[in-house]
Amino acid sequence: MKYKLVVSDLDGTLLGNDGNVSAGTKELIQSYQRQGGIFTVATGRMEDAVKPHLNRLNVAGPAILYNGAKIIDMDKNYVIFEAFLEYEVAKEALKLLRDYEWDVLLYQNGKIYIKEMTRGIVKHLEKEDVKCEVVGDLNDFLQSAPTKILIIGDNGKFSFFSRELQKRMGRKVNFTQSEETYLEILPEGASKGAALKTLANALMIPIEDVIAIGDHLNDLSMIQVAGLGIAMENAHPQLKSNAAYMTVSNEDEGVKEVLYRVLNDLDFSYNVPDADAI
C-alpha cells in the first residue's frame, strides 16, 4: 500500500448523520490496520467525545483533538503535543462575548465549562455524548490558559466578532469554523494541518504517504498538507476546491470508499464508483 496513515475527521466525515460508523467502514478500517496501515481521527472534539468511537473501531493510534491543539495516545495516556490558548486572549474573548447572545463553551483540563445550560448547549452535549459544568460568568471563572473556546451562534456575526477581538488584542487570533454555526478560538499556530505534520513525524511516516479526509473549513489545513487531501461530497465548497479528490458523502460511506481504493491500490480520480458495489 502506498498510503501508510489515513486520518479522518469525525462529524460529517467518518460518522454518519446518526453519529455512528457503518459496519462496512469498520470492516475496512480493520483490514487496513491488519495490512500495516495506521488509521486515526482528527477532530475538534475532546477526549471523552472521541475515545468511545476509537474503542468501538479498535483504533489504537494517537488522535488529533481540539482541532489540532492536542495529539494524544489515549490507550497509553501519552501526550505527543499540546498547546494552550493564551490566557490574555481567552480573557478578552470572554469579556467581548458578554455582548453576544451566543452559547459559549470553555474547554480546559479535559472538561467543559459553561455559564448556564441552554437548548443549544444541550444539543451539542447530546451530539458528542459529553457532560459539562455550570460555573456562571466564564471570564470570572477562568484563572489559567484554557485549551479552546467554542462559540455556537449566528455565523453572520462571526466575522464582526473576530475582527473586534483581533482589534482589541492588536494582533491576529487563531479562529476556525468547524460547522456553520460553530466558531472556535484556538491556541496560536494550532490547526489540524500543523498537528498532522507533527503526528506523521512522530510516527516516522513521510507526509507524502498520508491521506487526510474532511468536510469543513477546520479540515482545510489538513487536506492541504497531506500527501492526498480528500473532501467529502457533503463538504464545504472551499474544501472541495482545495482537495485532490472528492469521495461520496458521509451518508454514503465516503471513508469506506477511500479505504477500498487504498487497500486495492487503485488510482484516485473523480470517477467515484457506486458505494453499494464496494
Backbone as a ProteinNet text record, in pm:
[ID]
protein_1_A
[PRIMARY]
MKYKLVVSDLDGTLLGNDGNVSAGTKELIQSYQRQGGIFTVATGRMEDAVKPHLNRLNVAGPAILYNGAKIIDMDKNYVIFEAFLEYEVAKEALKLLRDYEWDVLLYQNGKIYIKEMTRGIVKHLEKEDVKCEVVGDLNDFLQSAPTKILIIGDNGKFSFFSRELQKRMGRKVNFTQSEETYLEILPEGASKGAALKTLANALMIPIEDVIAIGDHLNDLSMIQVAGLGIAMENAHPQLKSNAAYMTVSNEDEGVKEVLYRVLNDLDFSYNVPDADAI
[TERTIARY]
83.3	0	87.3	49.2	124	101.7	-22.7	-56.7	-54.3	35.7	59	-22	-74.9	-152.2	-274.7	-391.9	-516.7	-576.9	-599.3	-653.4	-786.5	-890.2	-1024.7	-1084.8	-1153.9	-1240.3	-1353.8	-1420.2	-1530.9	-1666.4	-1717	-1851.4	-1859.9	-1957.5	-1975.5	-1879.6	-1794	-1693.6	-1697	-1633.5	-1634.3	-1771	-1833.7	-1963.4	-2076.6	-2175.8	-2297.6	-2377.5	-2486.4	-2569.7	-2632.8	-2632.4	-2682.9	-2575.6	-2454.5	-2346	-2270.2	-2293.7	-2227.3	-2142	-2054.1	-1971.4	-2034.8	-2049.3	-2114.7	-2032.8	-2101.8	-2035.2	-1933.6	-1967.5	-1874.4	-1748.9	-1762.4	-1644.6	-1556.9	-1619.3	-1543.9	-1462.2	-1524.3	-1457.2	-1333.8	-1344.3	-1229.9	-1122.4	-1160.9	-1061	-977.6	-1044.5	-972.7	-882.4	-930.9	-849.4	-726.4	-745.2	-633.6	-529.3	-574.8	-481.4	-410.2	-480.8	-416.7	-306.2	-318.7	-216	-105.2	-105.2	4.4	-22.9	-141.4	-175.1	-214.7	-200.7	-243.7	-362.8	-473.6	-593.8	-622.5	-653.5	-690.5	-779.3	-813.4	-904.9	-840.3	-889.5	-853.8	-985.4	-1011.3	-1142	-1131.3	-1238.5	-1246.1	-1289	-1328.3	-1380.8	-1272.8	-1319	-1231.9	-1217.4	-1134.9	-1105	-1229.8	-1318	-1435.4	-1531.3	-1523	-1612.4	-1552.6	-1426.2	-1356.2	-1327.4	-1288.6	-1244.1	-1346.8	-1477.7	-1574.1	-1573.7	-1556.4	-1552.2	-1427	-1312.4	-1188.1	-1195.8	-1257.7	-1272.5	-1360.8	-1470.8	-1561.3	-1495.8	-1406.1	-1336.7	-1209.9	-1171.4	-1046.1	-927.8	-929.1	-820.9	-734.6	-606.5	-518	-418.7	-417.6	-321.5	-350	-249.8	-270.3	-374.2	-454	-559.6	-531.5	-574.9	-564.6	-696.8	-690.2	-809.6	-809.8	-921.9	-935.6	-887.2	-916.7	-876.6	-726.6	-648.9	-503.8	-432.3	-504.6	-440.1	-379.6	-416.1	-362.1	-352.4	-244.6	-228.9	-200.2	-282.4	-268.3	-293.6	-211.1	-234.5	-314.8	-445.6	-532	-517	-477.3	-454.9	-340.3	-235.6	-117.7	-119.3	-221.8	-230.3	-101.6	-52.8	73.1	43.2	80.2	56	176.7	154.3	260.3	278.8	168.5	172.7	52	73.4	-37.4	-7.3	-106.8	-94.4	-212.4	-194.5	-299.7	-329.7	-455.3	-497.4	-441.7	-376.1	-314.1	-417.3	-379.4	-471	-532.5	-449.1	-498.9	-600.5	-577.7	-671.5	-803.9	-796.6	-917.5	-997.8	-929.9	-999.4	-1067.6	-998.2	-1055.5	-1173.1	-1159.7	-1268.2	-1392.4	-1373.7	-1486.5	-1553.3	-1474	-1531.6	-1618.2	-1565.1	-1636.9	-1762.5	-1756.2	-1868.9	-1987.7	-1964.8	-2076.8	-2178.8	-2133.8	-2220.6	-2299.7	-2279.2	-2344.6	-2433.9	-2547.1	-2637.6	-2604.7	-2482	-2433.2	-2407.2	-2404.3	-2363.4	-2211.5	-2150.2	-2004.4	-1962.5	-1870.1	-1818	-1667.7	-1621.5	-1480	-1420.8	-1317.7	-1252.7	-1121.7	-1110.2	-988.7	-970.2	-847.8	-813.6	-908.7	-946.7	-1031	-1175.2	-1218.1	-1355.9	-1415	-1548.4	-1619.6	-1689.2	-1672.6	-1737.4	-1827.5	-1946.7	-2041.5	-2098.2	-2154	-2217.9	-2350.2	-2432.8	-2562.6	-2604.7	-2695	-2741.3	-2846.3	-2829.6	-2925.3	-2962	-3063	-3102.6	-2990.5	-2918.7	-2808.6	-2697.7	-2666.8	-2561.4	-2606.4	-2731.4	-2784.2	-2771.8	-2806	-2796.1	-2652.1	-2557.2	-2415.4	-2367.7	-2404	-2361.6	-2418.6	-2543.3	-2604.9	-2536.2	-2500.1	-2434	-2299.6	-2224.4	-2091.2	-2089	-2203.2	-2216.6	-2115.2	-2113.8	-2024.8	-2103.8	-2038.3	-2100.6	-2024.7	-2086.5	-2019.2	-2051.9	-1987.1	-2007.9	-2051.7	-2160.6	-2210.4	-2135.2	-2068.8	-1983.7	-2017	-2121.2	-2152.1	-2065.4	-2038.2	-1960.9	-1825	-1800.1	-1678.5	-1553.1	-1564.4	-1447.3	-1403.8	-1500.9	-1468.2	-1411.8	-1461.1	-1418	-1275.8	-1237.7	-1110.1	-991.4	-900.2	-782.7	-651.2	-657.4	-535.6	-568.2	-465.9	-484.3	-567.8	-675.9	-757.3	-705.4	-774.6	-739.1	-802.8	-932.2	-1000.4	-1132.5	-1192.3	-1327.4	-1411.8	-1527.6	-1622.9	-1742.2	-1776.9	-1891.9	-1994.7	-2118	-2227.4	-2325.8	-2344.5	-2432.5	-2452	-2488.8	-2518.9	-2390	-2364.7	-2238.6	-2231.3	-2343.4	-2342	-2269.3	-2251.8	-2184.3	-2044.3	-2003.9	-1873.1	-1759.5	-1767.9	-1657.9	-1644.3	-1756	-1750.9	-1686.2	-1726.9	-1669	-1518.6	-1477.4	-1335.3	-1252.3	-1305.3	-1232.6	-1220.4	-1327.5	-1326.8	-1228.6	-1224.7	-1131.6	-987	-958.5	-822.5	-784	-880.5	-854.8	-817.6	-889.8	-861.1	-725.5	-690.1	-562	-446	-475.2	-370.1	-290.5	-347.2	-278.4	-377.7	-330.2	-416.1	-448.1	-567.2	-611.7	-648.9	-622.1	-644.7	-789.8	-866.3	-1005.2	-1018.5	-1116.3	-1154.5	-1303.5	-1364.5	-1507.3	-1524.2	-1576.3	-1588.6	-1726.8	-1826.6	-1959.8	-2014.3	-2127.6	-2183.2	-2206.8	-2246.4	-2278.2	-2174.9	-2057.6	-1952.5	-1830.1	-1790.9	-1665.8	-1577.6	-1451.1	-1360.6	-1241	-1200.3	-1078.4	-974	-865.2	-763.3	-630.3	-540.7	-405.5	-335.7	-246.2	-171.4	-97.9	-115.5	-46	-111.6	-214.1	-280	-374.3	-365.2	-455.6	-443.9	-539.3	-529.9	-410.9	-380.4	-267.8	-135.4	-113.8	10.7	22.1	-90	-89.6	-63.5	-114.6	-91.2	57.2	124.5	269.6	342.1	303.6	365.9	342.2	219	185.4	262.1	267.3	340.3	487.4	546.5	686.5	705.1	611.1	621	610.6	532.2	514.7	617.9	704.1	808.1	748.9	640.2	574.3	586.7	642	650.6	511.9	501.7	372.8	313	398.6	351	271.3	291.4	222.7	102	52.3	-59.3	-182.3	-297.5	-426.7	-500.4	-559.1	-644.6	-781.2	-887.4	-1024.6	-1106.5	-1182.2	-1262.5	-1379.8	-1455.9	-1577.2	-1596.7	-1520.9	-1547.8	-1418.1	-1432.3	-1318.9	-1207.4	-1240.3	-1135.4	-1049.5	-1093.7	-1016	-927.2	-939.9	-870.8	-720.1	-662	-515.7	-467.3	-548.5	-511.3	-506.5	-607.4	-606.1	-503.9	-463.4	-362.1	-221.6	-192.2	-56.4	-39.1	-147.7	-138	-91.8	-33.5	6	-113.2	-228.6	-352.8	-463.5	-514	-622.5	-755.9	-850.2	-978.5	-1093.7	-1187.4	-1309	-1427.4	-1520.5	-1644.8	-1735.9	-1828.3	-1925.4	-2009.3	-2030.2	-2107.6	-2021.6	-1898.4	-1804.2	-1836.2	-1778	-1785.2	-1721	-1776.8	-1721.8	-1573.4	-1526.1	-1384	-1295.8	-1346.4	-1270	-1263.1	-1374.8	-1377.3	-1279.4	-1272.8	-1186.4	-1038.5	-1005.5	-866.1	-827.1	-923.2	-895.1	-841.8	-758.7	-707.9	-808.9	-904.5	-1001.3	-1127.5	-1240.9	-1367.3	-1433.5	-1462	-1531.5	-1680.6	-1756.8	-1900.6	-1926.5	-2051.7	-2086	-2065.2	-2073.4	-2063	-2178	-2295.3	-2409.5	-2390.1	-2310.6	-2281.8	-2148.4	-2093.8	-1972.5	-1847.9	-1823.1	-1707.7	-1574.3	-1558.7	-1432.2	-1412	-1518.4	-1511.3	-1462.2	-1513.5	-1473.5	-1324.6	-1275.1	-1133	-1047.7	-1084.6	-1007.3	-1010.2	-1121.1	-1129.3	-1024.9	-1012.5	-913.1	-770.6	-746.2	-612.6	-575.6	-667.5	-640	-618.8	-680.5	-669.9	-575.3	-499	-400.7	-461.4	-582.5	-649.5	-610.4	-607.4	-579.3	-694	-659.5	-761.8	-795.3	-920.1	-967.8	-1107.2	-1169.1	-1304.4	-1410.4	-1367.8	-1461.5	-1494.2	-1578.9	-1611.8	-1707.8	-1676.5	-1766.7	-1891.3	-1988	-2108.6	-2069.7	-2100.3	-2061	-2122.4	-2239.1	-2303.4	-2227.4	-2141.2	-2065.9	-1938.6	-1903.7	-1778.4	-1802.2
-119.4	0	125.1	221	346.2	430	437.3	527.2	452.6	497.6	427.9	484.4	605.9	670.5	737.1	704.9	768.2	838.4	968.6	1049.3	1108.5	1080.9	1124.8	1216.4	1318.3	1396.6	1305	1345.7	1265.1	1311.8	1422.3	1468.3	1509.2	1453.1	1484	1411.4	1327.3	1255.7	1106.2	1067	926	885.3	975.9	946	976.1	888.1	917.2	1023.1	1065.2	1167	1119	987	931.6	925.4	971.2	973.1	843.3	749.8	619.2	593.6	493.9	448.5	322.3	315.6	199.5	72.6	-40.9	-170.5	-193.1	-152.2	-169.5	-88.1	33.2	118	58	10.1	-54.7	-171.8	-251	-369.2	-329.7	-224.1	-182.6	-115.2	-48.2	7.4	-105.9	-212.7	-327.4	-393.1	-404.7	-463.1	-378	-248	-155.3	-168.4	-177.9	-190.7	-325.7	-431.8	-563.6	-566.3	-484	-477.9	-377.1	-327.4	-242.5	-94	-53.2	88.1	139.3	269.4	332.9	422.7	399.7	479.9	555.8	685.3	762.6	878.8	962.2	1072.9	1205.7	1311.1	1449.1	1524.7	1578	1632	1752	1828.6	1936.6	1886.8	1761.5	1706.5	1688.5	1670.7	1644.4	1493.5	1456	1315.2	1230.8	1275.9	1195.3	1177.2	1265.9	1256.9	1174.3	1134.9	1061.7	916.9	896	762.6	652.4	674.3	567.1	523.5	619.7	585.4	504.5	544.7	471.9	330.4	317.1	184.3	94.1	149.8	69.5	28.1	113	82	0.1	-17.5	-84.9	-14.4	118.9	202.3	247.8	218.9	247.5	359.6	412.5	515.6	646.9	734.8	866.5	946	1024.3	1102.4	1251.7	1327.5	1473.3	1527.2	1601.4	1654.1	1806.3	1864.1	2010.2	2085.3	2030.4	2092.3	2120.2	2030.7	2040.3	2090.5	2125.4	2175.5	2063.5	1937.9	1826.2	1701	1627.7	1495.4	1399.7	1298.2	1209.5	1064.1	976.6	832.5	799.7	783.9	769.2	633	530.7	399.9	405.2	478.8	488.8	615.2	700	829.6	909.1	905.2	972.4	1089.8	1209.8	1330.8	1357.9	1357.8	1384.9	1535.4	1607.5	1752.9	1815	1932.8	2004.9	2153.9	2233.2	2378.8	2437	2558.5	2623.6	2760.9	2798.5	2931	3034.2	3134.8	3235.7	3294.8	3302.9	3347.2	3483.6	3578.9	3713.8	3714.1	3631.1	3621.3	3562.9	3457.4	3393.9	3490.6	3563.9	3658.6	3768.6	3824.1	3931.8	3879.3	3757.9	3698	3679.4	3628.5	3604.8	3735.7	3840.9	3972.8	4019.5	4008.7	4053	3969.9	3842.5	3752.6	3782.5	3861.1	3902.1	3984.4	4046.1	4132.3	4055	3925	3843.1	3737.1	3712.3	3609.5	3475.1	3430.3	3305.2	3205.9	3079	2976.3	2965.9	2969.1	2966.8	2849.2	2767.8	2653.6	2669.2	2663.8	2679.3	2541.6	2504.5	2373.3	2390.4	2317.7	2327.4	2198.4	2145.1	2025.5	1908.4	1892.2	1780.2	1793.1	1915.5	1938.6	2057	2066.8	2177.7	2257.7	2389.8	2478.9	2576.1	2602.4	2693	2789.6	2899.7	2996.2	2941.1	2891	2835.9	2737.7	2649.2	2549.4	2611.4	2586.6	2633.3	2516.7	2539.5	2433.5	2402.5	2508	2486.7	2404.6	2430.2	2354.1	2211	2192.8	2057.3	1975.6	2037.5	1969.4	1930.4	2019.9	1991	1876.7	1880.6	1776.7	1641.1	1639.7	1513.8	1457.9	1545.7	1501.1	1436.4	1496	1444.3	1349.7	1333.2	1242.3	1276.4	1404.3	1451.4	1533.4	1565.6	1645.2	1776.4	1868.7	1995.4	2040.9	2148.8	2203.8	2349.2	2384.2	2521.7	2599	2709	2783.1	2931.7	2975.9	3118.2	3192	3318.4	3401.1	3337.2	3308.6	3235.4	3319.4	3449.8	3534.9	3540	3546.2	3543.4	3408.2	3301.8	3166.1	3136.9	3185.2	3146.3	3205.3	3117.2	3160.7	3119.9	3039.9	2996.9	2967.4	2946.4	2927.3	2802.1	2815.3	2700.1	2635	2531.1	2466.6	2539.7	2567.9	2639.8	2694.5	2780.2	2831.5	2798.6	2739.6	2710.6	2803.3	2869.2	2958.8	2896.4	2887.2	2837.7	2952.1	2994.2	3108	3142.7	3266.9	3318.1	3344.1	3262.6	3277.9	3408.5	3476.1	3604.1	3711.7	3688.8	3786	3741	3621.5	3569.1	3659	3707.3	3788.7	3919.2	3979.3	4103.7	4078	3968.7	3934.9	3910.8	3833.8	3801.2	3926.7	4016.2	4141.4	4226.3	4233	4313.7	4257.2	4125.1	4064.7	4091.4	4076.6	4099.6	4247.5	4335.7	4478.4	4506.4	4446.6	4465.7	4408.4	4294.4	4231.2	4296.3	4366.1	4429.1	4330.8	4214.5	4111.2	4004.6	3912.2	3804.8	3706.4	3651.9	3547.2	3427	3307.3	3185.3	3138	3156.8	3111.4	2997.5	2910.6	2813.6	2789.3	2753.4	2723.8	2576.5	2502.3	2357.8	2314.5	2400.1	2379.5	2517.5	2521.3	2650.3	2742.7	2687.7	2770.3	2758.6	2700.3	2682	2766.8	2854.6	2927.8	2892.3	2856	2816.8	2909.7	2940.5	3018.1	2920.1	2908.6	2807.1	2869.8	2789.5	2838.2	2885.9	2979.6	3031.1	2917.2	2908.3	2807.8	2671.4	2651.8	2520.5	2504.2	2390.3	2355.4	2206.1	2150.7	2008.9	1982.6	2078.8	2060.7	2055.3	2149.5	2150.2	2024.2	1982.7	1861.3	1737.4	1736.5	1622.1	1607.1	1717.8	1712.3	1656.2	1704	1656.6	1507.9	1464.1	1322.7	1235.8	1276.6	1198.6	1185.8	1294.5	1290.9	1195.9	1200.4	1113.8	966.6	938.6	800.3	761.1	858.1	838	794.7	860.9	836.2	962.4	952.8	1071.2	1128.9	1259.8	1324.7	1287.5	1251.2	1208.1	1078.7	1001.7	873.9	884.7	1006.6	1031.9	1078.1	1024.4	1070.3	1142	1257.3	1329.4	1348	1324.1	1330.5	1423.1	1515.6	1606.4	1664.2	1748.8	1805.3	1954.6	2014	2155.4	2235.7	2366.3	2457.6	2426.2	2366.8	2328.7	2213.5	2150.1	2042.2	2092	2219	2270.7	2256.5	2299.1	2291.4	2147.8	2055.6	1913.8	1855	1885.6	1827.3	1896.1	2017	2087.3	2033.1	1985.2	1937.5	1787.9	1712.6	1567.1	1532.7	1415.4	1367.7	1360.7	1321.6	1319	1376	1492.1	1555.6	1525	1473.7	1428.7	1501.5	1549	1613.2	1519.9	1527.4	1452.2	1522.8	1448.9	1508.8	1614.5	1596.7	1691	1802.5	1817.8	1914	2058.3	2149.6	2292.5	2316.7	2406.4	2431.9	2465.5	2538.1	2574.8	2452.5	2356.4	2233.7	2153.5	2145.3	2072.5	2132.6	2264.3	2330.5	2311.7	2275.4	2254.7	2107.3	2018.7	1875.7	1817.9	1715.3	1644.9	1541.9	1505.7	1402	1424.9	1394.2	1402.1	1266.3	1218.6	1091.6	1117.5	1012.1	1027.1	1083.1	1105.8	1171.2	1079.2	1138.9	1058.8	958.9	997.1	905.1	788.7	810.1	704.1	634.7	656	586.6	625.2	755.5	804.5	753.1	740.6	690	544.9	470.2	331.2	326.6	416.8	420.6	451.9	543.7	578.8	458.7	392.2	277.4	162.9	145.7	43.2	69.6	193.9	229.6	207.2	245	228.3	80.5	-0.9	-143.2	-215	-162.4	-226.7	-152.8	-57.2	19.6	78.6	131	194.3	341.7	393	534.7	618.1	736.1	827.9	926.2	924.9	1017	1059.2	1141.1	1184.9	1087.1	973.2	870.1	778.8	829.2	754.5	642.3	517.7	405.8	409.4	332.9	320.4	261.8	335.2	290.2	155.3	125	-2.5	-119.9	-93.2	-201.2	-236.2	-154.9	-177.8	-272.1
0	0	0	-82.1	-87.9	37.7	85.1	196	328.8	418.3	545.2	661.2	643.4	750.1	688.1	741.2	698.9	820	806.8	916.3	871.2	947	909.8	1015.3	968.2	1054.9	1104	1211.8	1263.8	1208.5	1261.1	1225.4	1079.1	1009.5	868.9	777.1	834.4	755	787.7	896.5	936.6	991.8	1065.9	1126.5	1029.9	1027.7	953.9	1027.9	970.1	1033.9	1163	1184.3	1309.4	1417.2	1384.7	1482.7	1495.2	1404.7	1410.6	1287.3	1298.5	1186.8	1131.5	998.9	938.2	958.1	954.9	970.7	859.9	737.4	625.7	641.3	693.4	716.7	826.5	932.9	1040.7	987	900.6	845.5	764.8	684.3	603.7	687.5	795.3	887.2	946.5	987.1	1043.2	938.4	815.4	708.2	681.5	680.4	658	768.7	892.2	1004.6	1002.6	963.9	956.8	852.5	749.6	645.3	678.3	801.6	846.2	841.9	796.6	794	931.4	950.7	1075.5	1043.2	1112.1	1093.7	1222.1	1210.2	1328.6	1287.5	1386	1360	1396.8	1333.4	1366.9	1382.1	1499.6	1530.7	1623.8	1629.6	1727.1	1862.7	1870	1994.6	2102	2225.6	2339.9	2360.2	2458.8	2483.8	2506.2	2596.2	2631.1	2514.2	2415.5	2299.6	2186.9	2202.4	2096.2	2135.2	2258.5	2299.7	2275.7	2300.2	2271.8	2125.3	2034	1891.9	1859.3	1914.4	1889.1	1946	2062	2122.2	2037.4	1987.3	1903.7	1772.2	1723.1	1597.6	1619.6	1746.2	1779.8	1715.2	1725.7	1673.4	1790.5	1783.8	1896.6	1868.2	1747.2	1712.6	1781.9	1793.2	1852.7	1773	1842.8	1779.6	1792.8	1693.2	1695.3	1749.2	1860.1	1925.2	1925.1	1963.8	1979.7	1855.1	1737.7	1610.7	1601.8	1661.1	1648.4	1771.7	1876.1	1997.5	2081.9	2051.5	2129.7	2043.6	2059.1	1999.1	2114.1	2126.8	2242.1	2204.8	2260	2254.6	2379.5	2362.9	2479.8	2547.2	2472.5	2534	2634.1	2596.8	2683.2	2768.9	2748.3	2816.3	2796.6	2672.2	2638.1	2545.6	2589.4	2510.9	2421.7	2291	2194.4	2176.1	2178.7	2159.5	2229.4	2287.8	2347.9	2347.7	2311.1	2312.1	2388.2	2438	2514.8	2457	2466.5	2423.5	2520.9	2467.4	2553.6	2649.7	2775.1	2880.8	2851	2806.6	2780.1	2665.4	2563.7	2451.8	2500.4	2579.5	2631.9	2718.1	2804.9	2893.2	2812.7	2714.1	2633.9	2551.4	2498.5	2421.6	2507.8	2628.4	2717.3	2760.1	2775.2	2805.1	2689.1	2568.1	2449.3	2426.7	2456	2433.1	2524.3	2629.7	2714.4	2635.8	2526.8	2446.3	2340.6	2332.4	2229.9	2295.2	2233.3	2284.2	2219.4	2241.3	2186	2298.5	2263.2	2359.1	2356.4	2473.2	2483.3	2570.9	2518	2592.9	2607.3	2730.4	2763	2791.7	2714.3	2730.1	2806.6	2916.1	2998.6	3077.7	3074	3151.4	3124.8	2997.1	2960	3004.2	3040.9	3083.9	3007.7	3011.6	2950.2	3059	3052	3147	3071.6	3128.6	3065.7	3169.6	3118.7	3208.7	3259.2	3166.9	3201.1	3093	3128.4	3032.4	2939.9	2809.9	2709.8	2618.5	2535.8	2442.4	2344	2299.7	2206.4	2267.3	2392.9	2460.7	2485.8	2523.8	2543.9	2415.5	2303.3	2173.9	2143.3	2171.7	2147.6	2237.4	2364.1	2457.2	2418.5	2372.5	2330.4	2207.3	2113.8	1991.3	2021.8	2113.5	2142.9	2262.7	2328.8	2443	2552.3	2590.8	2696.3	2797.7	2907.5	3013.4	3029.7	3103.6	3130	3270.5	3311.3	3444.8	3433.2	3499.8	3500.8	3608.4	3568.2	3663.2	3668.9	3599	3598.1	3498	3523.6	3430.9	3400.8	3272	3234.7	3250.7	3230	3246.6	3393.4	3482.9	3625.8	3666.6	3604.2	3639.3	3594.2	3474.9	3414.7	3490.5	3534	3609.2	3544.1	3438.4	3369.8	3224.2	3143.7	2999.6	2970.6	2892.6	2855.8	2727.9	2683	2556.8	2438.9	2449.6	2341.3	2391.5	2310.5	2335.2	2212.4	2235.8	2128.7	2141.3	2031.5	2025.7	1931.4	1976.5	1892.9	1873.9	1749	1727.6	1581.3	1556.4	1423.4	1346.7	1242.5	1170.4	1091.4	1076	1007.7	1085.9	1215.8	1301.9	1343.5	1300.7	1340.6	1293.5	1169.8	1116.1	1192.7	1231.5	1310.1	1445.4	1510.7	1640.9	1629.9	1529.8	1515.1	1487.6	1405.7	1378.6	1505	1582.2	1703.7	1806.3	1820.8	1916.5	1874.4	1746.1	1697.7	1710.9	1694.1	1713.1	1858	1949.7	2092.6	2131.2	2070.7	2104	2029.3	1919.2	1839.7	1756.7	1730.6	1652.3	1609.2	1527.3	1477.4	1589.4	1582.4	1674.4	1588.8	1638.4	1562.5	1574.8	1467.9	1462.4	1362.5	1385	1283.6	1294	1182.4	1180	1148.4	1246.7	1232.6	1184.4	1200.2	1145.1	1110	1043	1001.1	1119.2	1232	1348.4	1460.4	1430.5	1531	1495	1585.5	1570.9	1689.5	1662.4	1769.9	1776.4	1897.9	1921.4	1973.3	1899	1926.2	1965.7	2023.1	2051.6	1924.6	1939.3	1825.3	1753.6	1622.7	1543.3	1541.8	1624.6	1629.7	1511.8	1444.5	1335.9	1312.4	1242.3	1208.9	1117.1	1029.6	938.6	1011.5	1103.5	1181.6	1266.1	1325	1407.1	1323.4	1201.6	1113.6	1081.4	1056	1032.5	1154.9	1272.7	1396.9	1418	1391.5	1409.2	1310.7	1185	1085	1122	1169.2	1213	1330.8	1425.9	1543.7	1505.1	1402.2	1355.7	1250	1213.6	1112	978	941.8	813	728	607.7	520	493.5	492.7	472.1	335.9	240.9	108.5	116	222.8	239.2	331.7	348	440.1	362.3	398.7	345.9	457.4	426.1	520.1	455.4	533.1	481.8	570.7	510	590.5	515.2	587.4	527.3	552.7	646.7	675.1	682.5	708.4	698.6	797.5	911.9	1006.7	954.8	845.7	783.4	669.5	634.4	516.9	527.6	639	654	647.8	696.6	699.1	558.5	477.6	342.8	252.6	290.6	211.9	235.7	355.9	386.1	360.7	359.4	341.4	200.8	189	57.1	-36.5	17.7	-58.2	30.1	-8.2	64.8	-1	76.8	22.9	89.5	8.6	58.2	40	132.4	120.1	19.4	-37.1	-128.4	-57.7	73.5	153	212.6	162.7	219.8	181.4	257.6	228	90.9	9.2	-124.8	-125.3	-26.5	-22.5	-2.3	74.2	95.5	-34.1	-104.6	-232	-332.6	-336.2	-434.7	-403.7	-279	-240.2	-231.1	-249.2	-236.2	-366.6	-352.9	-471.1	-521.5	-435.4	-470.6	-389.3	-445.7	-372.9	-369.5	-250.9	-235.3	-218.7	-193.8	-173.2	-33.3	-0.2	125.6	245.8	363.8	485.8	496	447.4	449.6	351.8	248.5	150.1	177.7	296.6	343.1	263.3	256.1	181.4	232.3	363.9	419.2	378.4	372.9	326.5	181.4	98.4	-42.2	-55.2	27.4	24.4	64.3	172.4	219.3	118.7	51.5	-53.6	-161.4	-202.2	-304.2	-251.7	-126.9	-68.8	-62.7	-12.6	4.3	-127.9	-233.6	-364.8	-458.7	-402.2	-480	-606.2	-593	-705.9	-714.8	-836.1	-855.7	-799.3	-749.1	-701.7	-812.3	-851.8	-953.2	-912.7	-993.1	-960.1	-1010.6	-1062.5	-1105	-985.5	-898.6	-777.7	-811.5	-771.3	-801.1	-715.6	-752.2	-672.5	-535.9	-427.7	-294.5	-259.8	-315.2	-284.7	-343	-441.4	-506.4	-430.2	-330	-256.2	-139.5
[MASK]
++++++++++++++++++++++++++++++++++++++++++++++++++++++++++++++++++++++++++++++++++++++++++++++++++++++++++++++++++++++++++++++++++++++++++++++++++++++++++++++++++++++++++++++++++++++++++++++++++++++++++++++++++++++++++++++++++++++++++++++++++++++++++++++++++++++++++++++++++++++

